[in-house]
Amino acid sequence: MPNRRRGEIAAVLDGTPRVLVLTLGALAELEAAFGADDLMALAERFGRGRLSARDAARIIAAGLNGAGGSVSVEEVARMRADGGAAGFARIVADLLAATFGAEAEAPPSPPPPQPA
């Protein structure tokens, strides 16, 4: 079972439950891949909320490898997640929130109906 306090999350990829975590080594790998000078620059890049599918695959691969797996970005690109692209986006958002200390935000609730 993943430990959120250690930055671990659970995800189901290709029908298999997995743990992902961005260890210091995984973060260093992402810094190099994204050309970020340091962790703050990496966090700022992720904080902009604009990631490509290739970016998402890199982040998920780093998370799987940080948890002890051995997968390439290309292997992740061929995986499937519940919810399709939105499922992958949720995995990335959850992993980044667990790593950088913020809780993933739930979608806003619709406002209550107003009396007529």
N, C-alpha and C positions, 0 to 999 in steps of 0.2 A: 504494500500500500504506500502511495507516495506521501512524503512529508512536506507540506507546503512551507513550513518554516525553513526548510533546507532548499527551497526553490523548486521542489519537485512537483510535477503535475502528472495526471493520468490522461491518456488519450487512447482511442481505439483507431488503429490504422490497419487497413486490409483485414478487418474483423478480429484483430488481435489486440488485447489490452496491453498497453506499453506505458513505461514511465519515461518522462523526459526531464532533463535538468541542464541548465546552462552553467557548467562548472567554469572555473577560471580559465582552464585550457580551452573550453568551448567558446568562451567570450573572446579569448585571444585569437582564435580561429576566425570568428566573425569580424573582429577588428581588421584583420588582414584582408578578408574577403570584401569588406565594404570600404576599405581605405580610411578607416577611422583612426585618429591619432591616439585616442584613449577611451576609457569607459564612458566618460561624460559625452564625448562626441558620438559614441555608439548609441547611448540612451537618447540623445537629442534626435538622431536620425530616426530611431524607432518611434519616438514621440510625435513625429510629424504625421504619423498615421497613413503614410503612403508607401506601401510595400508592393513590389511586383510578385508575381507567382514564383519567380526564381528566388527572390529574397525569402519568401515564406518557406520554400523547399530547403534553402540553406539554413535557416533558423531551426526548422524541425530536424534536419539531419544533425546539426550541432547538438540539439537537445537529446536526441536519441543516443548519439555517441557519448555525450557527457554522462548518460546513465549507464554506460557500459556496452552499448551496441557498437556495431561496425557497419554503418550504412553510408552510401555516397549520396550526394545531392541528386544524382540521376535516379537512384533507387527510390528515393522519397518522391521524386516527380512522377513515378509510375504507381505510387500507392493511392489508395482510396480512403476517404474519411466520410463518416456519416454527415450528411448535409452538403456534400460536394465542396465547392469553393468556400462557402460560408463556414463549413466545418473546419477546414484548414485555417481560415482566418481566426476562428475562435481558439483553436489550439495555439496559434502564434500569440494571440492576445493574452491568453491565460499564462503561457510560458514567460512572456515578457513581464507581465504583472507580478508573477511569482518571483522572478529574478530581480527586478528593480524595486520591489517592496510595495507596490501599489496593488490593491485589489482590483480585479477586472470589474468594470462597471456593468451593471445590468442595464438593458435597454430601458428608457424612461417609460413609465406607465402613462397611459392616456389620461387626460384630465377627467374628473368626474362630470357626469352630465349636469348641466345647469337647469334649474327649474325654469319653466316657461312663464 
